[in-house]
Structure formats: structure tokens, C-alpha cells
């Protein structure tokens, strides 16, 4: 019987004296698919990075069957933009003012010494044929994840480690990924997959459940799927909405229509992104914006968030005023609370595509853990001035607002923690608090539950329902999962290839 390809023997791991993993023992055979699951912050990603050889263990041992094994770790969030330009800004993908600074998908994928046959096989496998000549910055979040996976496969890994690869993908692409995993397994690639318990691939042999840095239980995959999993509803503890209502009364906003678009067209070169789109959002309405990856959702939102200059070529009204009638971008942004995966990337540059490439070159270090000392509290405070990080002193009243929102989202215990040390799920909740502190009349939440576990998703949607019940907010909410939709949604717009196919 052959030796396991990876063996972890009683490993533990600490960061700056803080214990993250405790006494982990597991092994993985060649060609096996192992799933790591558990609550946000349970240590899944750190364990996967240790198995990939990115971080040294604090105690215990990691043994590999060969010193020449190629281990590729694919991050949950891709960040191609910062890999190719040191100075970039949020919304740059929408103004196309970047010349040839960003390479095409084809150029990225052909950078290694792969044959044309190998390249074409991977492009076909991930259905990227229509995207290969586009600059990487122009891709949607879901399309970028496919390029990220293609790049990993072209590296010809022996062990492929995927951190939450399903998040941000539409239903069709998630099915494509399940088929892809089956194909990779047939090719003998060993797979370690961090995933939710709802997305366990059929090719998985075992499921390891982590909790608070320890292995809670190891299941055979069929046993895990067959067990009756009770979804225990989490009841948010915050109930003091009266104080938040009083604070928000001081900044009442007067408008009848939050957004009005009449026959909007957006083109980049010869490519049409939005085609004859009309949409009206009245004050206090709660909309779901739905569509496949690449359907035009992000471009549509960029017209509202003042990140797309093509708004001036169209009839777009925000807060009863036509865009281009003298308002500043910052006046518009002050009225909008915004959360998206792209914004999250602005706070996550240490875990970007650049890091993943450094890791591929065996340039491993723990330096990124201590570079940024920005606390979670400071990140929430940065919402008052729409900053990335906070350098501005805030008033006593603003401090109270920050405290109330962090309490409502059950993140108050993270106040003094460095933001980069919080789990991705905790970070997403903090970014919602950041969006709320300035009391914007409009909330735009683009896949806000990406990276949240079940409990956090329930907290998030429950708080959002409470916000919409107690405080008048106009809401635009984007998700690929019906289970992540808050109950307050009362209207839906469905996009397909830049056209409205349904609005009700």
C-alpha cells in the first residue's frame, strides 16, 4: 500500500501568539478529494495553506510523499487588477482609461510554457473561449474566478487546493465546477476543497468538519450527505432599534425616486454591455438584482455608484436629479452604502493574486500578518468618509453609531482586532457596518453574504430585514443564491446579456 501524499501529525499553529489550529491530525491519499468545512473563522483556510506548504507549523509535523510535489493554492478572492498595475483605483474597470496596462485573458493564460493544445484544452474546460481577448480587468467576478482556476490547472498541480471556489458563481458555473472536479479527479490530481456543507461534490471521499481550530469530526462523504443536518436558526441578540431610529432621524433625505434609467446603453468598443435598459426604483423599495455571471449587473450598479463615466452619455437620474447637473461624485457616494467583493478586495490586498503568485514561487513568509495594523473598529469608522481605512477623528455621536452597528451585527468583540486577522466572513459583516454608519438612504449590497457561514448569513439577512422594517432604506441586493435573499425583498429585476428580461 502506497504512503499518503500528505500526512499532518498533531499540528498546531499560532499567529503573533494567538492559537489558530490545535492538534490537527489527518492524511490524504493520491487522487483523493478531501473537503474542509465548518463555521467562518474555524481555521479552514489556514489549515489548507499549511497543507499547501505556505506557512510553517508551530508544532507537529507535515510530511509529503515527495519533495517535488507541485502544490497550488487557489484563493477565495482573485485580485488580478493589483497584479499588473501598482496604482489602480476602485471603478477603473468601468472607465476603460487604462490603455494596454492590463493584459488579456489569453496573455495571462499563455505566460507559462504550455503547448497550444494544453492551453486550448483548459480554455474549453472552463468555457473561456469568448473571454480570451478581453483585458482581465473587464471580467465579472465570476468570470475572473474561472480564469483563476484555469491558471491553476495550467500549472499542472499534483495537489490542487481550492478555497471556497463556488462562491460568486451562478448556478450554471457551479455545475460546471462540479463537473470539472470530477474530470480532475479522473486525471489523478489530489484535491483539497474548502466549501460549505451545501456544496459537497459527488467526487469527495471524506469531509473534515472544523470548529474553533480543531477537527470536530471526519465523515465519509456519503455519510455526511446522508445525515440529517438540522439548520438551527440563530436569533440575533440586538433589539435596541429605538436608539438607531433616533440617530437616523437627524439625517432624513427628501427624494421620491432613488434611481431612474431611461433606455440606457453602455458599450465598450464594439461590445454592448447594457442594451436599452430602463429601470425605476422608488424611495423605500427593496430590489433583488439577478443575473448570470457577465450579464451586466456590476456595470448597471456602477452607473448608480458614480463609478462609470458612461452615465453622462445616458438618461440616468439619482435622487430626483439627472446625472451631470452639477452634483459631485462624493455627494452621490455619501447617500449610498455599498458592499461588494471588489470593495472587499480593496481591504484584502495581502491575500490577492500577487500573494498567490509569490506562493507559487515558493516565497513563503508570515510577513503579511503583521504589516497592516488597521483595526476592525477603524475599518467601520472609515465609512463616514468613504475611505479605505480610517485616519479621521470622529465625534462622540459617530462613535455611538459605530458601537450600535457593530453590536447589531455581533462584531463588537472584534473592535481592537486587526482587520486582516478577522475571518473573511467577519470582514464582510464589518464592511456592512461600515456601509451603514453614515446613514445612507440607499444600500447597494452586491453578493454581501459571500464568505459568510450559515449563522452569519442568518444574522446578516435578519439585521437587514430589521433595518428595512425600522428605518426607511432603499435596497438593491445581488445574490446567486435564493437562500441568501432577505425577506424584505419586494421587487426583482432579472438581467440576461445586458437586457432586462423580467422586472416586477
N, C-alpha and C positions, 0 to 999 in steps of 0.2 A: 504493500500500500504506500502511495507517494505521500511525502510530507505536505502539510498545509502550505499554501502560498504565503499566508500571513499568520503569525501567531502573536497575540498580545497576552502577556503573562503578568497579572497583578499590577497593571499600570495605573499610575495616578499622575495628575497634572495640576500645577498651580500657576497663576499669573500674579506677579507682584505680591506674593504671599497669600493670595486668595485661592482656596481649593476649588477646582472646577470639575475634575474627574476623580473618582475614588475606586481603587481596587478593581479595575476592569480586566476581565479575562475572557478572551474569545479567540476563535481561529476561523480561517476561511480557506476553502479548497479552491484549486484552479478551476475556472469556468463556473464557479458558483455565483449566485446573485443573492446578496445579503441586504436586507432593508433595516435601516436605523430609524426608529420613530419615537415619539414621546412629546411632552409639552415643550413649548418655546422656552429656551433657557436651560434645558435639561442636559446640555453638553454634546448634542449630536454632531454639530459642525466641528467642534474642537476635536472630538474623537476621530472623526473622518480625516481631519487634517493631520492628526498624529499618525494614523494608519497610512496616509499618503507620504509620510516622512517629512512633513513640513515643520513640525515642532518636536523637539526632544522631550521625552517623558521626564517627569520629576522623580519617579521611582518605578520599578518594574522593568520589563524588557519587551522590545518589539523584535521579532525575528522574521526574516523573509527567506523564501526557498532559494533565492538567487540574488546576488548583489547587482545584477544587470537588469532587474525588473523595471519596466517603464511604468511609472505611476502618474496618472494625470488626474488632477482635481479640477472639477468644473464648478465655479462659484454660482451661488444662487442668483446674484445680480451681475450681469455683464455691464461693462463700462468702457466700450470701445473709444468713446469720444476723447477721454483723457489720455488714452494711449498714444494718440497721434498728434496731439497739439497741447502744449503746456498751458496756453492761455485760451480758455474757452468760456462760454457763458451759457446760462440756462436759457433755453429757447433758440439756440443757434441753429438747430436743425430746421427751423421753420423760415429763416430769412435767406438761407442759401448764399450768404455772403462769406463764403469760405474758399472759393476757387478750387484748387486741387489739393488743399491741405488734408483732406480726408480721403483715404483710398477706397476703391470699390470693393465690393464683397469678393469678387474674383481675385483681386490683387492680394487681399488678406489670406484667402484660402490657398493661393498658389505660392506663398512665400517659402514653404519648405520644399525639399527635393522629392516631391511626389510626382509620379507619372501622370500624364493627362488622363489615362484610363482610371487611375485611383481617384483623381480629383473629380472626374465626371460621375463616378460611382457614388461618392459621398454627396455630391450636389443633388443627384437624383434621389438618394436615400432620404435626404431631408427636404426634398421638394423646394430647392432654392433656384431652380432654373430661371425663373422670372426676375430674380433679385441680383444676379451675379454682376450686372453692370451698374448697379446703384451704389453711390457713396454710402459707406457704412453708417454715417450719421443720419441718413434719411429713413432708416428702417424703424418699424414699430418695435415696441418692447418684445413682443412675442417672436417677431422675425429675427431680432438680434439674438435671442436665445437659441434659435436654430443654427445661426452662424457660429455661435459659441460652441455648440455641440459638434458641428462639422469640423471646426478647428481641432477639437479634442480628438476626434476619430482619425483625422489625418496625421496626428502624432503617433498613431499605431500603438496605443497603450496595451500593456499586459493587464493592468488593473485600472479600471475607469471608475472614478468616484464622483458622483453627481449629487450636488446639494440642492434639494427641492427643485428638480428640473421641470415639474409640472406647473408650478405657479406662474401666472401671467400668460398661460396658453389657453386658447379657445378649445372647445370640445374636439373639433376635428384634429387639431395639432396634438392634443393629449393622446388621442387614439393612435396617431402616427408615432408618437414616442413609445407607447406600449409595444407596437409592432417592431420598432427599432431595437428596443431592449431584447426582444426575442431573437432578432437577427444577430445582434452582437453576441448573445449567449451561444448561439449556434457556431459562431466563429471562434469560440473558446476564450473570449475576453471575460475576465473576472470583474464583477460589478458590485460596487457598494453604493447603495442608494439611500439618501436621506429623503423621507417622504412622510406625508400624513397617513393616518390609518385608512383613509378613504381611497388612496391611490397606491395600493399594493399590487405590483404587476404579477401576472399569472406565472411568469418565469422565476419568481423568487422562491428560494428554498426555505429560508429562515427569516424571521422578523425579530429584531432585538429592540425591546422597549426600555428606554432610558428615563430616569426620573431623578432630578437633583444630582446629576453627575454619577449615578450608579445604575447598573443594569438591574431593572426590576424583574424582568422575565425574558426568556428566549423561547419563541414559539416556532414550530414547524409552520410554514406559510399557510398550508391548507387548514391547520388547526386554528391559526389566527383569524383567517377569513370566516371560518365556520362558527367561531364563538359568538355568542350574543353580546354585542357591545352596547351597553346602555349609555345613552347620551344624557349625562346629568346636567341639567340646566343650571347655570351659575346665576345667582341673584346678585346684581350689583349692590354694593353696600351704600352707595351715595344716595342721599334723599333730600339734601338741603338745597332744593332748586329755588327756594324763595330768595336767598342771597344773590344767586346768579341772575334771577329775574330783575332784582333791584339794580344790580350793576349794569345790566344791558339796557335798561330804560333810559339811561343818561345819553345813549347814542342811537336814538331812533333815526331811521333812514326813511326818506319820503321818495317813493317812486312807485309806479304802477306795473311797469313791465321791466323785468330784470334783463332779459335778452330778447332781441327780435332780429331775425335774419331773413332777408327777402332775396330769394333766387341767388344764393351765394355760389360763386365759382372760385376754386383755388387750383392753380396749375403750377407745376414746376417743370419748365421746359415744355415738352410735348405731353407730359404725363398729367392727367386730370386726377386730382385727389378728392375734391368735393365738387359735385356736379348738380347745379340747380337746386341747392338745398335751402329750404325755408323752415324756420323754427321759431316759435314764440313761447317764452317762459314767463308766466305772470308771477308777480310777487307772492311768495308763500307756497308756490308749487314745489313738489318733490319729484324729480325726474330720474328714471333709470336710463342711461345711455348704453345701448347694447350693440355689439357687432363683432365679427371675427377679427383676428389679428390682421392689421393692414387695411381695415375697412374705412379708415379716416377719422376715427374717434379722437385721437390725440391732436390732429390738425384742427378739427372742429373746436376742441377745447382751447387751443392756442389762440383762436380768434376772440375768445371771451377773456382769457387771462392776460391779454395785451402782449403776447409773445410772438405774434405773427404779423409782419408788416403788410401782408396782403389784405388785412382787414380794411385798409384805406382804399382798396380797389372795389369794395363791395358795400352794399347797404346793410350795415350792422349797427344796431342800437343797443347800448348798455345803459341801464338805469335811466331810461326815457330820453337819452341823448345820443345823437348819431356820432359814431366814432369819427374823429378828425375835426370836431367842432371846438377844439381848444383845450380839452381835458388832458392832463398828463398821464403817463403810464402809471406813475406811482399813486395818483388819485384813484385809478381803477383798482390797482392791486390792494389798496387799503380797504376796499369793500369786498374783497374776495379772500376766503380762507381756502387754501389749496394743499392737497396731499397727493403725491403720485410716486411711482417707482423711480422716475427720473429725478424728482426732487430728493428722494431718499439717497440717490447716488451722490448728490452734492455733499451730503454729510458722511459719505462712506468711501471716500477716495482711497483709503488704506486697503480696502478689500476689493479693489477694482480689477479690471482686466490687466492693468500693469502688474499688480501683485501676482496674478495667476501666471503671467509670462515669466516673472522673476522666479517663481516656484519651479516652472518647467526647466529653468536653467540651473536648478539646484542651489539657488541663492536664498537659503532659508535663514530667517532670523526672527527673533521676537521683538525687534526694534519698534515695529508699528504699534505695539501695545502701549508704549509709553510716550509716543510723540505728541498726541493730542490730549490735552488736559481739560477740554471743554466739558463741563458737567451737563447732566440731563436738565437741570434747572435752568442753566444758561441757554440751552437749546430752545426750551419753551419760551423763555423771555425774548429770544430773538424774533419771535413772531410779531411783536409790536412794531418793529421797523422793517420787517421782511428781510432780515439779514440771515446770512449763513453763519451761525454762531452769534454771540452777543457781546458787544463792547460798550453798550449804552446803559447808564444807570436808569432804573425805573422807579416810579413813585410808589408810595405805600399802597395806594389803591390798586395799582398794577400788580404789586406783589401779592395782594389778596386774590386777584383774578387768577394769577398763575397757580396759587395754592389750591383754589377751588377746583380748577380744571384738572390738575394733577390728582387731586383727591377723587374726583368724579371718574377718572379713567384708571384708578387704582395704580398709579405710578408714583405716589408721593414718597414711597420708600426709596426711590431712585434719585432723589434730589441731588445728592452730593456725589453720585457715581459718575465716572467718566462716561460720556455718551457712547464711545466706541466699545466700552465693556458691557453695555446692555445687550441683551439678545436682539435679533432683528425684529422679533415680534414686539418687544418692549419699545424699541426705537420707533416703530410705526405708531404705537399709541402716543408716544411723546410728540411726534410730528402732528398728530391730530390736536393735541393740546396746544401746540404752537400755532396751529391754524385758527383756534378758537379764541385765544386770549384777546385779540384786538376787536372782538365782537363784530365780525363781518356779516352783512346781511345775506351774502351768498356763500355757500360752501360747495366746492368742487372737489370731489373725492374720487380719484382715479385708481381703482384697484387698491383701496385702502387696507383690505384685510390680507393682502399678500404677505405671507410670512407669519401670520398670526395662528396660534393653535385654536382648538375649539372653544376653550374657555375665553381666550382673549377676543375671538371673533364675536362671541355672545356678549361680552362686556361692551365691545365696540358698537355693535348694532343696537344694543339696548340703550346705551347712552345716547346714540344718535336719535333713536325714537323719542327718548325723553327730551332731548334738545328741541326737536321739532314739535313736541307736544307743549312745552313750557315757554319756548322762545320762538318768535317768528323767524324762520330761516327759509331761504330759497335753496333747494338742494339739487345738484347734479351728481349722480352716483354711477360709477362704472365698475362692473364686475363680470367675470366669465362664469361665475357660479351662482345659481339661483339661491343656494343656501346662505349666501353672504348678503343677500338683499335685505335691508331693513324693512320693517313692516310699514313704515311711514310712506313708502313709495306710492304715488298716486297717478303717475303718468310714465309712459315708456316711449322712447324713440329708438327705432332699430335701423342701423346703417348697414349697407352692403355695397362695397366698391364705390364709396363716396356718395351714394344716393340714399334718400330716405325711403325705406320700403314699408315702414309702418310707423304711425305716430298716433298715440291715443292717451 
